[in-house]
Amino acid sequence: MKKDHGSAPATPTGRLRHRRRSSEVLPEVGKENGSHLLVNDQHKYRSMLTRVYSSIWMIGGFILIIYLGHLCIWAMVVVIQIFMARELFGLLRKAHEDRHLPGFRLLNWHFFFTAVLFVYGRILNQRLVNTITTDKFLFKLVSSFIKYHMVTCYFLYIAGFMWFILTLKKKMYKYQFGQYAWTHMILIVVFTQSAFTVANIFEGIFWFLLPASLIVINDIAAYFFGFFFGRTPLIKLSPKKTWEGFIGASVTTIISAFMLANVMGRYEWLTCPRKDLSTGWLHCDPGLLFKPESFTLPGWFPKWFPWREFHILPVQWHAVWLGLFASIIAPFGGFFASGFKRAFKIKDFGDSIPGHGGMTDRMDCQMVMAVFAYIYHQSFIVSQISVEMILDQILMNLTFEEQRDLYMKLGEIIQDRPYEEF
């Protein structure tokens, strides 16, 4: 028999080479575009009831924590961060490898709590000093902690770094270095962003509560608009997201931002910054942002409209920008999380919240929003230089003796100036 000269030549190894298949989660064959939408879900009402029940419990608990004050809100944020870290640490965890690395899982938490000490130590150090100024011993102890705070955190990190090196085992290097990189990504992307939330809290609960509420409102509005009217898919990463839900939620969020700012801006408990770590009631001058201004409708406005004059807080115009970000930009945090879950072939990050998934599933947009709220507040609300800021720096960075020397030198400078300058 003659050989078939038309056949493909054999590879040098004598094997057929196949293209490596993608690990991306593929849609089920035969499903039409849009079949994942909520309007087509046969179990959507059961899912909605579960989400509503758990949402009522979460909102009720959230309101109670807001009433209890700044420290309780901070504690809530730390608990949320622990839940998020637990869910994310478990994504790359492999039981077989972990059995051969006793104590290796503790290393993740060592880095996590080192980050907690570093970030919150930097944010809250001056407030801690303001809390214990009446006790001389505690004041010296806290002053020493603040002075050596950075070097303490650095050596804690170095201890974890050495711990990691000493636990390296042959044939497990790839897994261990992957876990090390994964831990640092969680700390940078997740923990650092959510830590901005605490900075917002102590600038005034208003700057924490309003952005967080806008994300919740946007999420609820997007769900219900998509539930009843959703027909057009928005993005492939989230098959249940629709343009109808996105647009309806955007309009609702922007209007809600303007209205909520007017309500929240009238309570000192929400607008006053907390300068220490006490739990007492707050009284302060809220500033011009929270003082009503009259706004009269122009003459060309229809006469049948019943209201001709409104009282608007200037902060409401800032709230509109927060609403725009919460409705247009912040949802991309959710899209990022959706792509992340697809890469790991999981539906949710966890199951700690019935009907919602894990804590990370609820916090994806909140992290993006918290960073923007902090940057917006520091850029457009807080004055760049003030007497209070200078005093904070003096109390934070100078010892008691140095502060006394500064006081004496300032007195000498003021006495030497001509009387006319005053």
Secondary structure, 3 states (H helix, E strand, C coil): CCCCCCCCCCCCCCCCCCCCCCCCCCCCCCCCCCCCCHHHCCCHHHHHHHHHHHHHHHHHHHHHHHHHCHHHHHHHHHHHHHHHHHHHHCCCCCHHHHHCCCCHHHHHHHHHHHHHHHHHHHHHHHHHHHHCCCCHHHHHHHHHHHHCHHHHHHHHHHHHHHHHHHCCCCCCHHHHHHHHHHHHHHHHHHHHHHHHHHHHHHCCCHHHHHHHHHHHHHHHHHHHHHHHHCCCEEECCEEEEEHHHHHHHHHHHHHHHHHHHHHHCCCHHHHCCCCCCCCCCCCCCCCHHHCCEEEECCCCCCCCCCCCEEEECCHHHHHHHHHHHHHHHCHHHHHHHHHHHHHCCCCCCCCCECCCECHHHHHHHHHHHHHHHHHHHHHHHCCCCCHHHHHHHHHHHCCHHHHHHHHHHHHHHHHHCCHHHC
